[in-house]
Amino acid sequence: MLMTHIIHRSLRQTPPFAVGASGVTVYDSAGNAYLDASGGAAVSSLGHGHPDVIAAMHRQIDRCAYAHTAFFTTEVAEELADTLVARAPAGIGAVYLVSGGSEAMETALKLARQYFVEGGEEGRSLFIARRQSYHGNTLGALAVGGNEWRRKPFAPLLMEVPRVAPCYEYRDRRDNQSVDEYTAALLDELETAIIKAGPDKVIGFVAEPVVGATGGAIPPTPGYFKGVREICDRHGILFIADEVMCGMGRTGTLFAIEQDGVAPDIITVAKGLGGGYQPIGAVLAQGAIVERLRQGSGSFLHGHTYIGHPVAAAAALAVQQVIERDGLQQQVQRRGATLKRMLGDVFGKHEHVGDIRGRGLFLGIELVRDRATKEPFAPERKLHAAIKAEAMARGLMVYPMGGTIDGQRGDHILLAPPFIVSASELSEIVARLAEAVDAALVK
């Protein structure tokens, strides 16, 4: 093992050295090229080395690389916030710029709590979330998340969070149950959980509009989030949409929740916001939430050194401007349909592929030992890890994960290529993935 002083994700091996990247390709120090079919972790929306984004960053560095928000705001941060609000769901009127997804979720939880405290409802202390969810790795975000293997070592440090079932139709809808009946049952479970906890004790319900890494691009059933919105309104609690992975155009609309026709109270975004060019995330809130704080204490009791970082804001603003200028949102829809068709052609009848799902360029494949029974592979086999290794050996980056079903069992592959990906590159991605899956299955 190469000697390193970095605490890498695996402490038993050092990953390849990335020495260059362009478009949808990343290059390592050994001269290997990798097709980036996952955008890293659904981050690289514009691919690598986009000249317009790099130029915008250079301009901002030359002008003002850093200004602490306790003293200053910057034009570029204000413009980014204006841009996000102008395109956000109805009522969203304020933006808080942070450095990433977990930080965005921590901020959202604190903002939601302070909103009720300033309204005289200090008894509200609970968040309700879903099983098999992921909302980040900091303690508050980890507590809200329902990924049990991530939570287990830190459980004594985490606040209690009541949980309800995810909207996971492939696994959980019974054969004799219609989609509408399944959706209604999920909503009944949510309302029951709120009533059991005590509506006057609940701050909000947290969910990913399209489940990302933990489930593998699981979309909601029709009407699910409209029902969530109605229940939250009925009981006076907030709906927090975690779009850190699925947002910022990844599913074919700038905000994933747009496709469900509802407006959350708070939305968190990150990854695709800056496209990987700088660490950045954001919390978007309904104007009424921030107005209560403005009329009350006059401040949000929160802050970090690098919030509103001007170079990060410049990168994010440039990414969003390029997406709009080049019509890449429409391209995500077209390329997403193409990729889903290609996956269906290759894996649709594969004996070990149970489901192909997702929206836009945010697609998942769930692997099963038996298609008829949906029985997963044994966790000890670590099929997802074998697929990742086989894909890397073929010059392909994908995002496989295990524990899809319950944190222990199940394997899936997440695909989230850059919005600029070509049809021929998609074809190559699917071909290499098919080889990698088959190679991993025979091990």
Residue pairs with C-beta under 8 A, 6 or more apart in sequence:
1 12
1 13
1 14
2 14
4 14
6 14
8 14
8 15
9 15
16 28
16 29
16 30
16 32
17 28
17 29
18 26
18 27
18 28
19 27
19 28
19 29
20 26
20 27
21 27
21 36
21 48
21 49
22 47
22 48
22 49
23 47
23 48
23 49
23 418
23 420
24 35
24 36
24 37
24 47
24 48
24 417
24 418
24 420
24 421
24 425
25 33
25 34
25 35
25 36
25 48
26 33
26 34
26 36
26 48
26 397
27 33
27 34
28 34
32 395
33 395
34 392
34 395
34 396
34 397
35 395
35 396
35 397
35 425
35 428
35 429
35 432
36 44
36 47
36 48
36 397
36 417
36 418
37 396
37 397
37 398
37 415
37 416
37 417
37 429
37 433
38 397
38 398
38 399
38 414
38 415
38 416
38 417
39 45
39 271
39 272
39 276
39 416
39 417
39 418
40 276
40 397
41 213
41 245
41 271
41 399
41 416
42 212
42 245
42 246
42 250
42 271
42 272
42 362
42 399
42 414
42 416
43 271
43 272
43 275
43 276
44 275
44 276
44 418
45 248
45 249
45 250
45 272
45 275
45 319
45 323
45 328
45 418
45 419
46 53
46 275
46 319
46 322
46 323
46 328
46 418
46 419
46 420
47 418
47 419
47 420
47 421
48 276
48 418
50 275
50 277
50 319
50 322
52 318
52 321
52 322
53 275
53 277
53 315
53 318
53 319
53 322
54 277
55 318
56 314
56 315
56 317
56 318
57 277
57 278
57 311
57 314
57 315
57 318
59 314
60 76
60 310
60 311
60 313
60 314
61 311
63 310
64 74
64 310
65 310
65 311
66 309
66 310
66 311
67 73
67 74
67 310
68 305
69 303
69 307
69 308
70 303
73 308
74 308
74 310
74 313
76 310
76 313
76 314
76 317
77 97
77 308
77 310
77 313
79 313
79 317
80 95
80 97
80 313
80 316
80 317
80 320
81 94
81 95
81 97
83 317
83 320
83 321
84 95
84 269
84 282
84 284
84 320
85 92
85 93
85 94
85 95
85 284
87 254
87 255
88 255
88 267
88 284
89 255
89 257
89 258
89 262
89 263
89 264
89 267
90 263
91 263
91 286
91 287
91 288
92 263
92 267
92 284
92 285
92 286
92 287
93 285
93 286
93 287
93 288
93 290
94 284
94 285
94 286
94 287
94 289
94 290
95 282
95 283
95 284
95 285
96 107
96 111
96 282
96 283
96 285
96 300
96 302
96 307
97 280
97 281
97 282
97 307
97 308
97 309
97 312
97 313
98 104
98 107
98 270
98 280
98 281
98 282
98 283
98 304
98 307
99 279
99 280
99 281
99 304
99 306
99 307
99 309
99 312
100 270
100 279
100 280
100 281
101 136
101 244
101 245
101 268
101 270
101 271
101 281
102 135
102 136
102 137
102 138
102 141
103 136
103 138
103 281
103 304
104 136
104 244
104 268
104 269
104 270
104 281
104 282
104 283
105 135
105 136
105 138
105 140
105 141
105 144
105 242
105 244
105 268
106 136
106 138
106 140
106 141
107 268
107 283
107 302
108 240
108 266
108 268
108 283
109 127
109 140
109 141
109 144
109 203
109 240
110 140
110 300
110 301
110 302
111 266
111 283
111 285
111 289
111 300
111 302
112 127
112 203
112 204
112 238
112 240
112 265
112 266
112 289
113 124
113 125
113 203
114 293
114 300
114 301
114 302
115 238
115 289
115 292
115 293
116 122
116 124
116 203
118 292
118 293
118 296
118 297
119 292
121 200
123 200
123 201
124 200
124 201
124 202
124 203
124 237
125 201
125 203
126 160
126 161
126 162
126 197
126 201
126 202
126 203
127 144
127 161
127 202
127 203
127 204
127 205
127 206
127 240
128 161
128 162
128 163
128 164
128 190
128 193
128 194
128 197
128 202
128 204
128 205
128 206
129 135
129 144
129 145
129 146
129 161
129 162
129 163
129 164
129 205
129 206
129 207
130 146
130 163
130 164
130 165
130 166
130 167
130 206
130 207
131 146
131 163
131 164
131 165
131 166
131 406
132 146
132 147
132 166
132 168
132 211
132 214
132 215
132 404
132 405
132 406
132 407
133 144
133 145
133 146
133 147
133 166
133 206
133 207
133 208
133 211
133 214
133 242
134 145
134 146
134 147
134 150
134 208
134 211
134 212
134 213
134 214
135 141
135 142
135 144
135 145
135 206
135 208
135 242
135 244
136 142
136 145
136 244
137 150
139 154
139 157
139 158
140 159
142 150
142 151
142 154
142 158
143 151
143 158
143 159
143 160
143 161
144 161
144 206
145 151
145 214
146 161
146 163
146 166
146 214
147 214
147 403
147 407
148 403
148 406
148 407
148 408
149 403
149 407
149 408
150 407
151 158
162 193
162 196
162 197
163 193
164 186
164 189
164 190
164 193
165 172
165 186
165 189
166 172
166 211
166 215
166 218
167 183
167 186
167 211
167 218
167 220
167 221
167 224
168 211
168 215
168 218
169 179
169 182
169 218
169 221
170 218
170 354
170 355
170 357
170 366
170 374
171 374
171 405
172 182
173 179
173 182
174 182
177 185
179 221
179 222
180 223
182 221
183 221
183 222
183 223
183 224
183 227
184 227
186 221
186 224
186 227
187 224
187 227
187 228
187 231
190 205
190 228
190 231
191 231
191 234
191 235
194 202
194 205
194 231
194 235
194 237
195 235
199 235
199 236
199 237
202 235
202 237
203 237
203 238
204 232
204 237
204 238
204 239
204 240
204 265
204 266
205 228
205 231
205 232
205 237
205 238
205 239
205 240
206 240
206 242
207 225
207 228
207 239
207 240
207 241
207 242
208 241
208 242
208 243
208 244
208 245
208 246
209 220
209 225
209 241
209 242
209 243
209 246
209 247
209 251
209 256
209 257
209 259
209 260
210 217
210 218
210 219
210 220
210 246
210 251
210 256
210 358
210 359
210 362
211 217
211 218
211 246
212 244
212 245
212 246
212 362
212 414
213 245
213 399
213 401
213 414
214 401
214 403
214 404
215 364
215 404
215 412
216 357
216 358
216 364
216 365
216 366
216 401
216 404
216 412
216 413
216 414
217 246
217 357
217 358
217 359
217 362
217 363
217 364
217 414
217 415
218 357
218 358
218 364
219 357
219 358
219 359
220 260
224 260
225 257
225 260
225 261
225 262
226 260
226 261
226 262
228 239
228 262
229 239
229 262
229 263
229 264
232 238
232 239
232 265
238 265
238 266
238 289
239 262
239 264
239 265
239 266
240 264
240 265
240 266
240 267
240 268
241 255
241 256
241 257
241 264
241 266
241 267
241 268
242 268
243 255
243 256
243 257
243 267
243 268
243 269
244 268
244 269
244 270
244 271
244 281
245 271
245 362
246 256
246 359
246 362
247 254
247 255
247 256
247 267
247 269
247 271
247 272
247 273
248 254
248 255
248 269
248 271
248 272
248 273
248 320
249 272
249 323
249 328
249 329
249 332
249 360
249 419
250 256
250 271
250 272
250 332
250 360
250 361
250 362
250 416
251 259
251 332
251 336
251 358
251 359
251 360
251 361
251 362
252 259
252 329
252 332
252 333
252 336
252 359
252 360
252 361
253 259
253 329
253 360
254 329
255 267
255 269
256 359
257 263
257 264
257 267
259 359
263 286
265 285
265 286
265 289
266 283
266 284
266 285
266 286
266 289
267 283
267 284
267 285
268 281
268 282
268 283
268 284
269 281
269 282
269 284
270 280
270 281
270 282
271 281
272 319
273 280
273 281
273 282
273 316
273 319
273 320
274 280
274 312
274 315
274 316
274 319
275 315
275 316
275 319
277 315
277 316
277 318
277 319
278 309
278 311
278 312
278 314
278 315
278 316
279 306
279 312
280 309
280 312
280 313
280 315
280 316
290 300
293 299
293 300
306 312
322 328
323 329
323 419
328 419
328 420
329 419
331 419
331 420
332 360
332 361
332 419
333 360
335 361
335 417
335 419
335 421
335 423
335 426
336 358
336 359
336 360
336 361
336 362
336 363
338 423
338 426
339 361
339 363
339 415
339 417
339 426
339 429
339 430
340 356
340 358
340 363
342 426
342 427
342 430
343 356
343 363
343 365
343 415
343 430
344 356
346 430
346 431
346 433
346 434
347 353
347 356
347 365
347 434
347 437
348 356
350 437
351 371
352 367
352 368
352 369
352 371
352 437
352 441
353 365
353 366
353 367
353 368
353 371
354 366
354 367
354 368
354 371
354 374
355 364
355 365
355 366
356 363
356 364
356 365
356 366
357 363
357 364
357 366
358 364
358 415
361 415
361 416
361 417
361 419
361 421
362 414
362 415
362 416
363 414
363 415
363 416
364 412
364 413
364 414
364 415
365 412
365 413
365 415
366 404
366 410
366 411
366 412
367 376
367 377
367 383
367 384
367 387
367 410
367 411
367 412
367 413
367 437
368 374
368 375
368 376
368 377
369 375
369 376
369 377
369 378
376 404
376 405
376 409
376 410
376 411
377 383
377 411
379 402
379 403
379 408
379 409
382 402
383 400
383 402
383 411
383 440
383 441
384 400
384 401
384 402
384 411
384 412
384 413
385 400
385 402
386 440
386 443
387 398
387 400
387 411
387 413
387 436
387 437
387 440
388 398
388 400
389 440
390 435
390 436
390 437
390 439
390 440
391 397
391 398
391 400
391 432
391 433
391 436
393 436
394 432
394 435
394 436
395 432
396 429
396 432
396 433
396 436
398 413
398 414
398 415
398 433
398 436
399 413
399 414
399 415
399 416
400 411
400 412
400 413
400 414
401 411
401 412
401 414
402 410
402 411
403 409
403 410
404 410
404 411
404 412
413 433
413 437
415 429
415 433
417 425
417 426
417 429
421 429
